[in-house]
Amino acid sequence: MLPESTNGAGGGGLAVPMDWLCAEYVADEVLRTGGLVAPGSLEFRTGVRTLALTVLLDGPGPAEPGLDGWLRRTAHDHPWDTWVTARLAEPGPAVPEPDLALARDAWRQLRETELRAADLAGLAGLGPPGGGLDEERQVWLPAWQLGVALSHLALHLC
């Protein structure tokens, strides 16, 4: 018989990453509801990992920001990658080690994977003057950049 979960609370039992699993569930539901990309696609998994990181690392604190906080974190003018790196480096006691291990692995995958997608530079005002998003222009992006954009749009749609 397996020992009961301790969720990282010590006691020698099986440590289940419940915070990460809950964040991933929320992210999956938001991305499915948004219907922006096909479930099961690489783009969908990228969005789920990105939003799960946002949910987990923005999680329980004095204000518990929820949807408004997640929208701010995933906005195009927020330095999401810098924020994630800092939060993973010093997460504080609120995030148990089993959850951090999965979060760090997700962040590594998002940094190391590149996806071919529409050039998102126009959305951030980095593209040609007066130009919006040119969906025909495809570029290779770090997966997290596409994930942040998908997460933000999906959050607006839910």
N, C-alpha and C positions, 0 to 999 in steps of 0.2 A: 504494500500500500504506500502511495506517495505521501509525503508530509504536506500539511496544509500550506497555503501561500502565506508568506510573511510580508509581501510587497516591500521587501528591503528593510523591514523593521528588526532584523536580527532574529535570534532564536534558532538558527541552523536549518530552517525549513527552506522550501523551494521559493526563491524570490521571483515573483511574477511582475513584469513591467506593466502594471495596470494603468498608470498615468499615460504611458506611451500608447497602449492599446486603445484607451478612451480617446486620446487626441487623434489617433489614426482613424477611428470609427467616425468621429465628428467630421474630419476632413473628407473621408470617403462619401459620407452623406451629402455634404455641401457640394462636392464636385459632381456627384450623380444628379443632384437636384438641378444644378446649373446647366447640365447637358451640353457643355461646351466641347467636350471631346469624348470619344468612345471609351466606356469603361473597359479596363484591361489593356488599353494602349499605353505605350511608353509615356506619352504626354500626360495621360490620366495619372499614372503612377508618380510622375514627377510632381504634378499638382498636389496629390495626396501627401507625398513626403514633405513638400514645402509647407503646406498648410498645417500638417501635423506638428512640424517643428515650431511653427508660429504659435499654435494653440498650446503646446507643451511649455515652451519657454516664456510665453506671456502669461501663463497660468497662475495659479492661486497666489495672490498677493493681497495687499490691503484693499485694492480697488476692484480686483477681478474684472478687467476691462471687457471681456467677451467680444461680441461682434464689432462694436465700435473700435476697440483696441486692435483687433485683427485687421480691420479695414485700414487703420492708420499704419500698421506695421507693413502691410503689403502694398501701400500706395507707391506710385512710381518715383516719388521724390524722397522716400525713406531709404536709408542705407541698410537694407535688410540683411545683406551678407555680413556686414560689419557687426550688426546687432547680434546675429546668430553666433558668430565667432566669439564675441565677448560673453554672451550668455552661456555658451558651452564651456568656456574657459573658467568661469566662476559662476556656476549655477546657483549656489546657495543651498541651504538644507531642504528647500521645498521640492527638489527633484531627486528622487532616489536613484542610486547607482545603476540598477538594471534598466531603468528608463533612459538614463544618460548614455548608456552603452548603445542602445538602439538609435537614439537621437544622433550620436556622433557618427554612427555608421551611415545613417540616412544623409547626413550633411556631407560626408566623404563621397558618397555616391552622387549626390547632386553637384558637387564641385568637379568630379572627375568625368562626368558624362556630358557630352555635347549633343544638342539636337538641332536639326535644320528646321528653322521656323521663320515666320515673317520678321523683318527687321524692326525690332521694338524701339530703336533709337528715336524714331519720329514721335513716339508717345512721350518720351522724356524731354522733348525739345532739343534733341541732339541731332536731328536729321536736318534736311534742307529747310530753309526759312519758309514758313507758311504751309509746309507739307505735313500731312498727317501720316497715318500708317499706310505704307504701300505694301499690300498683301502679296503682290507679285514678286517683290524683292525678298529673296530668301538668304539667310545668313546662318552660320553656325553659332549657337549661343550656349553658354554653360546652362545645364538643365535647370538650375535654380532660378535663372532669370525668367525663363518661360513659366516655371512653376509659380513664381510670385505673381506674374500677370494673370495666369489662369485662376489662381486663388482669389485675387482681388475681384476679378470679374464674377466668379462664382459666388463670392460673398455678397456682392451687390444683387445678385439674382435670387438669393434665398430669402 
